[in-house]
Amino acid sequence: MSQPPTPAIQATSTSPNLSDLEHDNWRQLVLATKQEKEQTERSGFKTMTVATNTASGADARMVVLRQVDEVRRYIWFHTDVRAEKVMQLEAFPTVMLVFWDENSQVQLRLTAETRLHTDDHTADEHWQKLWVGSRKTYLSEQTPGSEQPTPYPGFPVALGEDLPTEADSEAGRKNFAVIECRVLAMDYLHLGRGGQRRALFQYEPDRKVTWLAP
Ligand SMILES: Cc1cc2nc3c(=O)[nH]c(=O)nc-3n(C[C@H](O)[C@H](O)[C@H](O)COP(=O)(O)O)c2cc1C
């Protein structure tokens, strides 16, 4: 049986301690990676928007939060190595990760430095834990974002709604990439009837923790 998520710290008339708040934000991120599909109150932190820099400006898209290390302050997500965002990250490794959780009314904006893992132990470890349903998209014969004459489902058409076998799914490994994000700063915003509440937790270059005007 899956457990309902522990509610994030709520706004009250008394301010929460900044260090408790920081710890709770990281705990909520960790919990989001562990939640089950059938859980009724799903955390909004299960997905995030990744904003990147490009030569001509900026880009952004949703991804699934895959793993969180709250002690070292790392976050990981997966993508296809052929995707446009990978090229962008190679040129401009700094990203903004934006989370919104409707239940707790909390937005987190994380500034992070990324590192691409394709043919190494980190990528192997994530790939090993990935179920065949998620591996299926890495079997796509088409480069993400390439023009197509007709709608293309993002995996070999012949598979339809079937899942690949574990052995067949291995063909997707060459297209699989893990993006590791070293978090440099976390900007917290809580929306509440009694007012908003905003705080900064900066880790690099210097540690700084402070309330901010929303
Ligand atoms: C809810 C949701 C979750 C998604 N998760 C991922 C993901 O984990 N990894 C990924 O590469 N794309 C994911 N996508 C697709 C991306 O948003 C995007 O369309 C795709 O990766 C191409 O982006 P790019 O051209 O900027 O590389 C997700 C989309 C949605 C709507």
The ligand as a Gaussian input file, in Angstrom:
#p B3LYP/6-31G(d) Opt

LIG

0 1
 C        4.581000      15.384000     -18.196000
 C        5.734000      15.284000     -19.161000
 C        6.861000      14.593000     -18.805000
 C        7.945000      14.509000     -19.678000
 N        9.076000      13.852000     -19.283000
 C       10.169000      13.879000     -20.068000
 C       11.408000      13.348000     -19.597000
 O       11.520000      12.831000     -18.471000
 N       12.481000      13.421000     -20.424000
 C       12.399000      14.002000     -21.668000
 O       13.414000      14.062000     -22.367000
 N       11.243000      14.512000     -22.146000
 C       10.137000      14.476000     -21.369000
 N        8.961000      15.015000     -21.820000
 C        8.924000      15.601000     -23.194000
 C        9.600000      16.978000     -23.178000
 O        8.765000      17.921000     -22.514000
 C        9.946000      17.495000     -24.588000
 O        8.789000      17.617000     -25.364000
 C       10.951000      16.586000     -25.288000
 O       11.908000      16.059000     -24.396000
 C       11.691000      17.361000     -26.388000
 O       12.329000      18.468000     -25.790000
 P       13.639000      19.152000     -26.416000
 O       13.367000      19.305000     -27.894000
 O       13.734000      20.462000     -25.728000
 O       14.800000      18.257000     -26.153000
 C        7.869000      15.118000     -20.961000
 C        6.715000      15.815000     -21.319000
 C        5.668000      15.900000     -20.443000
 C        4.442000      16.659000     -20.859000

